Amino acid sequence: MRSMTGYGRGEAESAGVKMSVELSTVNRKQSEIAINLPRDLNELETRIRRAINARISRGRTNVLLAHHPSADGARRLALDVDLARSYHNAMRALQKKIGAAGQITIDTILQAPGVMRPPEEAIEPDRAWPAVERALESALNDLIKMREREGRHLARDLMHRVKTTRRLLKEIRELHPAVVKKFRTALSERIERTGLPIGKDDERLAKEIFLFADRSDVSEELTRLESHLAQFRHHLRKQEPVGRTLEFIVQEIFRELNTLGAKANDADISQRVVACKTELEKIREQVQNLE
């Protein structure tokens, strides 16, 4: 089980190219990848996305790729000769037009924007890819380890809350048989206070008690809730992304709890239903952090 939040960093060097990759992930319902690359490496974006999608199925992943001087100190400048020639021609034309004196030197042209680019922008994608691939793999390994550590903490918390919810449901099941008895007693007392000539074995009284018992029967809801919680526990132990599945199960548990609360007709049961919903709301918040 993994959390959707984490961070990982990796560095690698190959063929004189040294690259670093930083990955950070946050919660999202689907998989999103935002990649920040040096301009010369834009064509590597598809390969990077493919590598990340193979390891991460959910959450927003932010990728920062950076080029560093290699260990041997080699530096490769990129010179734009066509742009330099254009600057030179424009400078000569301007000098002639305004009649300005002076020499147009190579130093002047090299200082013009874009003529000479720094080493980190002068990278060949195919040459850089082996270093990028190794750095990305290292960053992914770190990221996934962090997500797994956080996932284990979340799993323990979820197990504890599921256990609390099951205990509350057990109490509700034990309280439920007394609900009809309470209703029978309360109804008989109201009839006695009104002075109506109705005996305890009156057919109308028995029918009213039967209808109440039928309306307030929550045995099916309790059985389904226990089944949903068992499924929840089962998926918590799986060695694969289960966030979406657990979100669906939580929705079903909420639906059954709402039905149970509406049918309870008992203050003690209603109190425990509210407690179950409180625990379930915390469970839902935690599940939204899971991959």
C-alpha positions in Angstrom: 0.0 0.0 0.0 1.3 3.4 -1.0 0.5 7.0 -0.1 0.2 9.4 -3.0 2.6 11.9 -1.5 6.3 11.6 -1.7 9.7 12.8 -2.9 12.6 11.2 -4.7 15.9 12.4 -6.3 18.4 10.6 -8.5 21.7 11.5 -10.3 23.5 9.7 -13.0 26.3 10.3 -15.5 26.9 8.6 -18.8 29.0 9.5 -21.9 30.2 12.7 -20.2 26.6 13.9 -19.5 25.5 14.3 -15.8 21.8 14.6 -15.1 19.7 14.9 -12.0 16.0 14.1 -11.6 13.7 15.3 -8.8 10.2 13.8 -8.4 7.5 15.0 -6.0 3.9 13.7 -5.9 0.7 14.9 -4.4 -2.9 13.7 -4.3 -5.0 13.5 -7.4 -7.9 11.2 -8.4 -6.2 10.3 -11.7 -2.6 10.2 -12.8 -1.1 13.5 -13.9 2.5 14.2 -14.8 4.1 17.7 -15.1 7.6 17.7 -16.6 10.1 20.6 -16.5 12.9 19.9 -19.0 15.9 21.8 -20.5 14.8 23.1 -23.9 17.1 20.7 -25.9 15.6 17.7 -24.2 11.9 18.2 -24.9 11.8 15.2 -27.1 12.5 13.0 -24.1 9.2 13.9 -22.5 7.4 10.9 -23.9 10.0 8.4 -22.7 9.9 10.0 -19.2 6.1 9.8 -19.0 6.2 6.2 -20.1 8.7 5.3 -17.4 6.7 7.1 -14.7 3.4 5.6 -15.7 4.9 2.1 -15.5 5.6 2.6 -11.8 3.0 5.1 -10.6 -0.8 4.7 -11.2 -2.3 7.7 -9.3 -1.5 11.2 -8.2 0.2 14.3 -9.7 3.9 13.8 -10.3 6.1 16.9 -10.7 9.3 16.2 -12.6 12.4 18.5 -12.6 15.2 17.4 -14.9 18.6 19.3 -14.7 21.9 19.1 -16.5 25.1 19.5 -14.5 28.8 19.8 -15.6 30.3 16.3 -15.8 33.0 15.2 -13.4 35.8 15.5 -16.0 34.9 19.2 -16.4 34.0 19.0 -20.1 31.8 21.8 -21.2 30.2 22.1 -24.6 29.0 25.5 -25.7 26.3 25.9 -28.4 27.0 28.7 -30.9 24.3 30.0 -33.2 26.4 31.0 -36.3 23.3 32.1 -38.3 22.1 34.3 -35.5 25.6 35.8 -35.1 25.8 36.6 -38.8 22.4 38.3 -38.6 23.5 40.4 -35.7 26.6 41.4 -37.6 24.7 42.4 -40.7 22.2 44.4 -38.7 25.0 46.2 -36.8 26.8 47.1 -40.0 23.6 48.4 -41.6 22.8 50.5 -38.5 26.4 51.9 -38.4 26.1 52.9 -42.1 22.7 54.4 -41.7 23.5 56.6 -38.7 27.2 57.2 -39.7 28.6 55.9 -36.4 32.3 55.3 -36.1 33.9 52.3 -34.4 34.7 48.6 -35.0 32.2 45.8 -34.7 34.2 43.1 -33.0 33.6 39.4 -32.2 33.3 40.4 -28.5 30.3 42.6 -29.4 28.6 39.8 -31.4 29.2 37.1 -28.7 27.5 39.3 -26.2 24.3 39.5 -28.2 21.5 37.4 -26.7 21.2 33.8 -28.0 24.5 33.7 -29.9 26.3 31.6 -27.3 24.2 29.4 -25.0 25.4 27.9 -21.7 26.4 24.2 -21.6 23.2 23.0 -19.9 21.2 24.0 -22.9 23.5 22.3 -25.5 22.6 18.7 -24.9 21.8 16.0 -27.5 18.7 14.0 -26.4 20.0 10.6 -27.5 23.3 11.2 -25.8 21.7 12.4 -22.6 19.0 9.7 -22.4 21.1 6.9 -20.7 22.0 9.3 -17.8 18.4 10.6 -17.7 17.0 7.0 -17.6 19.3 6.0 -14.7 18.7 9.2 -12.7 14.9 8.8 -13.2 15.0 5.1 -12.1 16.9 6.1 -8.9 14.4 9.0 -8.2 11.5 6.6 -8.7 12.9 4.1 -6.3 13.3 6.7 -3.6 9.9 8.1 -4.3 8.2 4.7 -4.1 10.0 3.8 -0.9 8.7 7.0 0.7 5.2 6.4 -0.6 5.3 2.9 0.8 6.5 4.0 4.3 3.6 6.5 4.4 1.2 3.9 3.1 2.1 1.6 6.0 1.3 4.3 8.5 -2.1 5.0 6.7 -2.9 1.2 6.6 -2.4 0.9 10.4 -4.6 3.9 11.0 -7.3 2.6 8.7 -7.2 -0.9 10.3 -7.7 0.7 13.7 -10.7 2.7 12.5 -12.2 -0.3 10.8 -11.9 -2.2 14.0 -13.7 0.6 15.9 -16.5 0.7 13.4 -16.9 -3.1 13.6 -17.2 -2.9 17.4 -19.9 -0.2 17.1 -21.8 -2.4 14.6 -21.6 -5.3 17.0 -23.1 -3.1 19.7 -25.9 -2.1 17.3 -26.7 -5.7 16.5 -26.9 -6.5 20.3 -29.2 -3.5 20.9 -31.5 -4.1 18.0 -33.6 -7.0 19.5 -34.7 -4.7 22.4 -36.0 -2.0 20.0 -39.3 -3.8 19.3 -39.8 -4.6 23.0 -39.3 -1.0 23.9 -41.8 0.0 21.2 -44.4 -2.5 22.5 -44.0 -1.3 26.1 -44.2 2.4 25.1 -47.2 1.8 22.9 -49.0 -0.1 25.6 -48.3 2.6 28.1 -49.7 5.3 25.8 -52.9 3.2 25.3 -53.3 2.8 29.0 -52.9 6.5 29.6 -55.6 7.3 27.0 -58.0 4.9 28.7 -58.9 3.1 25.4 -60.4 -0.3 25.8 -57.7 -2.3 24.0 -56.3 -5.5 25.5 -52.7 -6.6 25.3 -53.7 -9.4 22.8 -55.7 -7.1 20.6 -55.1 -7.8 16.9 -54.7 -4.1 16.0 -52.0 -3.8 18.6 -50.2 -6.8 17.3 -50.4 -5.5 13.7 -48.9 -2.1 14.7 -46.1 -3.8 16.5 -45.4 -6.1 13.5 -45.3 -3.1 11.1 -42.9 -1.3 13.4 -40.7 -4.4 13.7 -40.6 -4.7 9.9 -39.8 -1.0 9.3 -37.0 -0.9 11.9 -35.4 -4.2 11.0 -31.7 -3.4 10.2 -30.4 -6.9 10.1 -29.8 -6.8 6.3 -28.0 -3.5 6.6 -25.8 -4.8 9.4 -24.9 -7.9 7.3 -24.0 -5.8 4.3 -21.9 -3.4 6.4 -20.0 -6.3 7.9 -19.4 -7.6 4.4 -18.2 -4.2 3.2 -15.8 -3.9 6.1 -14.4 -7.4 5.5 -13.8 -6.4 1.9 -12.1 -3.2 3.0 -9.7 -5.1 5.3 -9.0 -7.6 2.5 -8.0 -4.9 0.1 -5.8 -3.2 2.7 -3.6 -6.2 2.6 -3.2 -6.3 -1.2 0.2 -5.6 -2.7 -1.2 -3.3 -5.4 -2.8 0.1 -5.8 -6.3 -0.1 -4.1 -7.2 3.6 -3.5 -10.0 3.7 -6.0 -11.5 0.4 -4.8 -11.4 1.5 -1.2 -13.1 4.8 -2.1 -16.0 2.9 -3.7 -16.3 0.6 -0.7 -16.4 3.7 1.6 -19.3 5.1 -0.5 -21.2 1.9 -0.1 -20.6 1.8 3.7 -22.0 5.4 3.9 -25.1 4.4 2.0 -25.8 1.5 4.3 -25.2 3.6 7.4 -27.7 6.2 6.2 -30.3 3.5 5.7 -29.5 2.0 9.1 -29.8 5.4 10.8 -33.1 6.1 9.1 -34.6 2.8 10.2 -33.1 2.6 13.7 -35.9 4.3 15.7 -33.8 4.1 18.8 -31.6 6.7 20.5 -28.9 4.3 21.5 -28.6 2.9 18.0 -28.7 6.3 16.4 -25.8 7.4 18.7 -23.7 4.6 17.5 -24.6 5.2 13.9 -23.3 8.8 14.3 -20.1 7.4 15.8 -19.7 5.0 12.9 -20.1 7.9 10.4 -17.5 10.0 12.3 -15.0 7.1 12.0 -16.0 6.6 8.3 -15.4 10.2 7.5 -11.9 10.0 8.8 -11.4 6.8 6.8 -12.6 8.5 3.7 -10.1 11.4 4.2 -7.2 8.9 4.6 -8.3 6.8 1.6 -8.1 9.9 -0.6 -4.3 9.8 0.2 -3.8 6.3 -1.1 -2.6 5.3 -4.6 
